[in-house]
Amino acid sequence: MDERDLAQRAAQGDREAFGGLVECHQAGVYNVAYRMLGDCREAEDAAQETFLRAFRAIRRLDPQRPPGAWLKKIAVNVCLNRLERRGTLTLDDEAAIPASDPGPESQTIQREQTRQVRSALLALPPHFRAAIELRHFQELSYAEMAEALNRPLSDIKSDLFRARKLLAEILRKT
Amino acid sequence: MMEHLTEEQLNEYLDNSLDAPELARMGAHLSDCPDCRARLASLQTVFQALAALPEETPSHELTSSVLKALPNGSSGLGWRLAFAMQAGLSIGFLLLFFPFLASRIAGILPGLTAQLAVPEVKFPNPTGFHFSPPVVPLPFPSHPFSLALPVTITHANFSNWLLLGIAAALLFIVGNFSLIFHNTSRTRK
């Protein structure tokens, strides 16, 4: 069944259909949360919170829009709230990224690069992370990002550009 | 050569957010300016690094835990609908029968209505200015069985309004309790 059909049935209170949506998008939503929070356990909690919020709000979902993009926008906001609640604990976040396992050299290098990029992401302030997530991983336009985060377009652009600059500096140092 | 490109221009260039003439101007500048090319390359490494991030898989299936955590019952729409319908029916019923009830209650319970009537209160009035509250005619239609009287709020029929309000509240409360009871027994099954 098409995911839009699932969303429509879920909006009518069909829990099984909503379960189908969760199954389709759990990995995507989890990855949003993992990139923004940097901790697997918390990312799973945030993914669950995202789906619960989505269930309560699913009647507001525009049937023409893909549910996946909508769920990921909710996930970004859930993670932003969590980051704002806990403050930006960049050192702990960085420590939460697992060190690379031993293995073939090319794999080890790749894992190390992944770890560095994730750590660099987690060194960013919450709004910068959200901007990077929405632009680079959700591929939203500036206007769509402003709508998703309910912030002025100029702030969104400023956050995104500063986030990239900061990321470039961090990655250069590592 | 124009001045160095701004951060915003470089970012918008990489985001494909510029129009064609602007893109052409920037292309021309970049071909002549090694500084701006270096800044652009630095930003491009960020794009590449982010694009290369692999997707992770959650450690366990989220579907079952999400479904378990969903609130019971449907989405609450049914409840809201039932509530609105019940309120509407109660109000409609009362509006329809008020003229009949008002005259009957006044006839049947003269003692009670007299007791429930709000007594006139005399307040001291040092200003000497006298104000009489207006009698408000209500827009109820005449009763179809011609038992109705024109309805106005006065001290005499205030008690009827009070009784009617109590009846409406009782109807509403009893109706809601029966709905709640029905829903509870259904979810227990």
HADDOCK unambig.tbl for C-alpha pairs under 7 A between the chains (distance, minus, plus):
assign (segid A and resid 13 and name CA) (segid B and resid 74 and name CA) 5.05 0.50 0.50
assign (segid A and resid 13 and name CA) (segid B and resid 75 and name CA) 5.75 0.50 0.50
assign (segid A and resid 19 and name CA) (segid B and resid 63 and name CA) 5.90 0.50 0.50
assign (segid A and resid 19 and name CA) (segid B and resid 67 and name CA) 6.45 0.50 0.50
assign (segid A and resid 22 and name CA) (segid B and resid 63 and name CA) 5.64 0.50 0.50
assign (segid A and resid 23 and name CA) (segid B and resid 63 and name CA) 5.74 0.50 0.50
assign (segid A and resid 26 and name CA) (segid B and resid 62 and name CA) 6.59 0.50 0.50
assign (segid A and resid 27 and name CA) (segid B and resid 57 and name CA) 5.87 0.50 0.50
assign (segid A and resid 27 and name CA) (segid B and resid 58 and name CA) 6.44 0.50 0.50
assign (segid A and resid 30 and name CA) (segid B and resid 58 and name CA) 6.48 0.50 0.50
assign (segid A and resid 31 and name CA) (segid B and resid 55 and name CA) 6.40 0.50 0.50
assign (segid A and resid 31 and name CA) (segid B and resid 56 and name CA) 6.16 0.50 0.50
assign (segid A and resid 44 and name CA) (segid B and resid 58 and name CA) 6.95 0.50 0.50
assign (segid A and resid 48 and name CA) (segid B and resid 66 and name CA) 5.81 0.50 0.50
assign (segid A and resid 51 and name CA) (segid B and resid 66 and name CA) 6.89 0.50 0.50
assign (segid A and resid 52 and name CA) (segid B and resid 66 and name CA) 6.97 0.50 0.50
assign (segid A and resid 52 and name CA) (segid B and resid 70 and name CA) 6.37 0.50 0.50
assign (segid A and resid 114 and name CA) (segid B and resid 53 and name CA) 5.95 0.50 0.50
assign (segid A and resid 117 and name CA) (segid B and resid 49 and name CA) 6.66 0.50 0.50
assign (segid A and resid 161 and name CA) (segid B and resid 8 and name CA) 6.95 0.50 0.50
assign (segid A and resid 161 and name CA) (segid B and resid 11 and name CA) 6.51 0.50 0.50
assign (segid A and resid 164 and name CA) (segid B and resid 43 and name CA) 6.78 0.50 0.50
assign (segid A and resid 164 and name CA) (segid B and resid 46 and name CA) 6.64 0.50 0.50
assign (segid A and resid 165 and name CA) (segid B and resid 43 and name CA) 6.99 0.50 0.50
assign (segid A and resid 167 and name CA) (segid B and resid 46 and name CA) 6.62 0.50 0.50
assign (segid A and resid 168 and name CA) (segid B and resid 42 and name CA) 6.25 0.50 0.50
assign (segid A and resid 168 and name CA) (segid B and resid 43 and name CA) 6.29 0.50 0.50
assign (segid A and resid 168 and name CA) (segid B and resid 46 and name CA) 5.74 0.50 0.50
